[in-house]
Amino acid sequence: MDCLITHQLVIALDADTDDIVEGSNLYFTNARAQAAISADPAAGNLVSVTNGEILLAVGDLRQEFANQSLTANTALALTHNLGKQLVHVSAMDGDGNKVELEITYTNANSVSVKSTVGLTGIDIAVSI
C-alpha cells in the first residue's frame, strides 16, 4: 500500500509597502499621480495644474463686452487678448436676440465689429 504524506508550510508575513523595495515598479500614490500631470502655459497650454487639479480660466477662452453702443457703419475695436486672430464673435441685444455684426479680424488680440444700424445695450462675446 502506498502512503501519501503531505506537509504544509505556513509563513506569516507581517509587512507593508514601507518594508518592500519598489524597484522600477513604483507604487501608486496621490502625490505621484498629481505630479505626473503637467501643463506649461508658456508653451501655449491654456490649463494649469495645481495640487492635481486641472484649472482652466474661462477668461482664457472668452472675453465679454457688456452694454456696448454701436454707431451705424462705424467700427468698434474690441481688445480681447486671446492670442488668436481667428475668433468667434457673437452679439445679442437686451431682449436676448442675436445681433448680426460685420467682423474684421484685426490681429491676435483684437477684432473690430460694425453694424449697419445704430445699436445700444449690445452684449458682445469673443471666443476661441
Contacts in CASP RR format, 6 or more apart in sequence:
PFRMAT RR
TARGET T0000
AUTHOR 0000-0000-0000
METHOD contacts of the structure
MODEL  1
MDCLITHQLVIALDADTDDIVEGSNLYFTNARAQAAISADPAAGNLVSVT
NGEILLAVGDLRQEFANQSLTANTALALTHNLGKQLVHVSAMDGDGNKVE
LEITYTNANSVSVKSTVGLTGIDIAVSI
17 27 0 8 1.000
26 32 0 8 1.000
33 52 0 8 1.000
34 49 0 8 1.000
34 51 0 8 1.000
34 52 0 8 1.000
37 49 0 8 1.000
37 52 0 8 1.000
37 54 0 8 1.000
38 49 0 8 1.000
39 45 0 8 1.000
39 47 0 8 1.000
39 48 0 8 1.000
39 49 0 8 1.000
39 54 0 8 1.000
41 47 0 8 1.000
41 48 0 8 1.000
46 56 0 8 1.000
46 57 0 8 1.000
46 60 0 8 1.000
46 61 0 8 1.000
47 54 0 8 1.000
47 55 0 8 1.000
47 56 0 8 1.000
48 54 0 8 1.000
48 55 0 8 1.000
49 55 0 8 1.000
60 82 0 8 1.000
61 82 0 8 1.000
61 127 0 8 1.000
61 128 0 8 1.000
62 82 0 8 1.000
62 125 0 8 1.000
62 126 0 8 1.000
62 127 0 8 1.000
62 128 0 8 1.000
63 78 0 8 1.000
63 80 0 8 1.000
63 81 0 8 1.000
63 82 0 8 1.000
63 125 0 8 1.000
63 126 0 8 1.000
63 127 0 8 1.000
64 123 0 8 1.000
64 124 0 8 1.000
64 125 0 8 1.000
64 126 0 8 1.000
65 78 0 8 1.000
65 123 0 8 1.000
65 124 0 8 1.000
65 125 0 8 1.000
65 126 0 8 1.000
66 123 0 8 1.000
67 121 0 8 1.000
67 122 0 8 1.000
67 123 0 8 1.000
68 76 0 8 1.000
68 119 0 8 1.000
68 121 0 8 1.000
68 122 0 8 1.000
68 123 0 8 1.000
68 124 0 8 1.000
69 118 0 8 1.000
69 119 0 8 1.000
69 120 0 8 1.000
69 121 0 8 1.000
69 122 0 8 1.000
70 76 0 8 1.000
70 101 0 8 1.000
70 113 0 8 1.000
70 114 0 8 1.000
70 115 0 8 1.000
70 118 0 8 1.000
70 119 0 8 1.000
70 120 0 8 1.000
70 122 0 8 1.000
71 118 0 8 1.000
72 115 0 8 1.000
72 116 0 8 1.000
72 117 0 8 1.000
72 118 0 8 1.000
73 114 0 8 1.000
73 115 0 8 1.000
73 116 0 8 1.000
74 114 0 8 1.000
75 104 0 8 1.000
75 112 0 8 1.000
75 113 0 8 1.000
75 114 0 8 1.000
76 112 0 8 1.000
76 113 0 8 1.000
76 114 0 8 1.000
77 106 0 8 1.000
77 110 0 8 1.000
77 111 0 8 1.000
77 112 0 8 1.000
78 110 0 8 1.000
78 111 0 8 1.000
78 112 0 8 1.000
78 113 0 8 1.000
78 124 0 8 1.000
78 126 0 8 1.000
79 109 0 8 1.000
79 110 0 8 1.000
80 87 0 8 1.000
80 109 0 8 1.000
80 110 0 8 1.000
80 111 0 8 1.000
80 126 0 8 1.000
81 109 0 8 1.000
82 108 0 8 1.000
82 109 0 8 1.000
82 126 0 8 1.000
82 127 0 8 1.000
82 128 0 8 1.000
83 108 0 8 1.000
83 109 0 8 1.000
83 128 0 8 1.000
84 108 0 8 1.000
84 128 0 8 1.000
85 105 0 8 1.000
85 106 0 8 1.000
85 107 0 8 1.000
85 108 0 8 1.000
86 105 0 8 1.000
87 105 0 8 1.000
87 111 0 8 1.000
87 126 0 8 1.000
87 127 0 8 1.000
87 128 0 8 1.000
88 126 0 8 1.000
88 127 0 8 1.000
88 128 0 8 1.000
89 101 0 8 1.000
89 103 0 8 1.000
89 111 0 8 1.000
89 113 0 8 1.000
89 124 0 8 1.000
89 125 0 8 1.000
89 126 0 8 1.000
89 127 0 8 1.000
90 98 0 8 1.000
90 124 0 8 1.000
90 125 0 8 1.000
90 127 0 8 1.000
91 98 0 8 1.000
91 99 0 8 1.000
91 101 0 8 1.000
91 113 0 8 1.000
91 122 0 8 1.000
91 123 0 8 1.000
91 124 0 8 1.000
91 125 0 8 1.000
92 98 0 8 1.000
92 99 0 8 1.000
92 122 0 8 1.000
92 123 0 8 1.000
93 99 0 8 1.000
93 119 0 8 1.000
93 121 0 8 1.000
93 122 0 8 1.000
93 123 0 8 1.000
94 121 0 8 1.000
94 122 0 8 1.000
94 123 0 8 1.000
99 115 0 8 1.000
99 119 0 8 1.000
99 122 0 8 1.000
100 115 0 8 1.000
101 113 0 8 1.000
101 114 0 8 1.000
101 115 0 8 1.000
101 124 0 8 1.000
102 113 0 8 1.000
102 114 0 8 1.000
102 115 0 8 1.000
102 116 0 8 1.000
103 111 0 8 1.000
103 112 0 8 1.000
103 113 0 8 1.000
103 114 0 8 1.000
104 111 0 8 1.000
104 112 0 8 1.000
104 113 0 8 1.000
104 114 0 8 1.000
105 111 0 8 1.000
106 112 0 8 1.000
111 126 0 8 1.000
113 124 0 8 1.000
END
